[in-house]
Amino acid sequence: MKPHDRQVHKKKDVSAIEADVAYFGARIAFAERGEQTVYKQAQRKACEALSRALQAKLERLRRE
């Protein structure tokens, strides 16, 4: 793989991860609205964990 190809691939990865982080942020906000059920609490916790993991990966990609 050429260096330019790696940069393009990395940019696509970063953009996709940023979109996923935004999606999970929206899911978290939605889960916090209205009546708090056990299901919504579990969904919020799962989305928060996934968002944190993606943010850590995003930080690693940006440092490379």
N, C-alpha and C positions, 0 to 999 in steps of 0.2 A: 504494500500500500504506500502510495506517495505521501509526503508530508502534507501537501495541500488537501488530499483526500481525507486525511485524519482530522484536519481542522474543520472541514465541512461536516464530517460525521459527528464530531464533538459538538458543533453548533446545533445540529439536529437533536442530539441527545439532550443538550442543555434546554433547548426550547420545549421539547416534549416533557421533560421533568418539571419545568416551570409551569406548564399547562396542568400537569397532574397535581402539583402543589396547590394551584389556584382552585382546581376542582375539589380537592379535599377540604380546602378552606371554606368553600361554599357549603359542602356537606356538613361540616362542623357547625357553621352558622345556622343551617336549617335544623339540625338536631337540637340546637339550644333553644329553638322557638317552641312556643306552645307547651302543652302538657308534657312533663318529663316522665316518660315511661322507661322501664328497664331496657327495652329494645333501643330506644333513642340514646340512652346512656352508653350502652354497649357499642352502638354505631359510632357515637362521638369519640369514644376511647380508641376504637379501631382506626378511625380516620386520623386522629391525632398521632397515633403511633406510625401510621404509614406516611403521614406528612413529615414527621421528624426524620424518618429514615430517608425520604427523598431529599429533604433539605440538606442532610449530611452528604449524600451522594452528589448533590449539586455543588456544594462547597468544594468537594474533592475535585470535581471536573473543572471548576473555575480556577483552581490552583495549578492545574497541569499546564 
